[in-house]
Amino acid sequence: MKNCPGCGAVIQEDAAFCEYCGVAVKKRPEAGAPAPTSAWPVEGTWSAAPEETRGGIPKAKLKRISPLIMIFFSLLTFLIYPVVWLFLRQGTFNSMSEKTRLSPVISGLFACAALSLALVLNGESLIGPSVPQEALDSAITYIFLAYFILSTVVTFTLRRILREYASRMDKSPLAANIVARSEVFAFFFQFLYIQHHINLLIEAGLAERTN
């Protein structure tokens, strides 16, 4: 055991960072020396991570997307874009964790809810004028509720996957504490929150960016 030079807390002898204050407790390696055990920001800097693997674990290949672009395409496609976003990445997500998997049944139900919602939101243009407006309003309410519930289930599953992946790739306690740690933000921002933390994993060198 040893003491943190920043806050004085007792930490593990081989710890690279203090789990209480986040201060680096090991000096950065010289040129040609092994990279440090954590890739998270410390005092405004990033630690270098190997290009393809970290700790013998292959890096996930993920795409960096601005959350603002996701909002734009979601509105443009009547909330169908999140379904496309999910299905393009489902295989990658399921390979990122040894414990948690995204169920294809939940994904399928989410897709059905999204397509149904897009249909009723277009109202007369797709369904026809014969359907009463009251029926359309009720359908929108119930389908949107189903869409939101399924979206929340998917979001929290992805959140758990990202946290487990970060813990495997970075053994310091900072990884699991930084990645997707807020349940409140996950609930309100859903896929935007997940994509933001995918971007964070890429910036930290724990995931490989694809075009």
C-alpha angles and dihedrals in degrees: 000000000000140000126258111245090217107049102004095238119151110253139170117289094238096042115130094195135028109252090211104050103009096236116151109249096184126063118245112263122256120249110298094018122121116279118256120265096250130055096190123118115272120180091345098310138103126226118229118252128195114267102240108013139023121199089352092300117121114242119245114245109229137165123241112227131172112242088224090061089050090053091050095051092042091057092042093054098039092250095311093113094076088058091053090045090053098046093049089057104031095100091050092048092051090052093053098070134046092203110033127058132179107239115234088215092060091045091050093049090048090053091049091050091049093050092046091049092050089051097052094041088062089054115175096012092068107014099038135241093277093081112088116242091234090058091049092050092051092047091050091051096050096040093047089050090052090046092051094047093049091044089053092050090050093046094053091046090053090045090055091047093052092048093049091047092050091050091052094047097044118034095195115101089239093076098063091039095054104038115084093326098152116086090185094056090044090054096048102035100032113173092011089061092048092049091048090057092044086057088050092053090051093048090049091053094243093114131038118241119231128193 
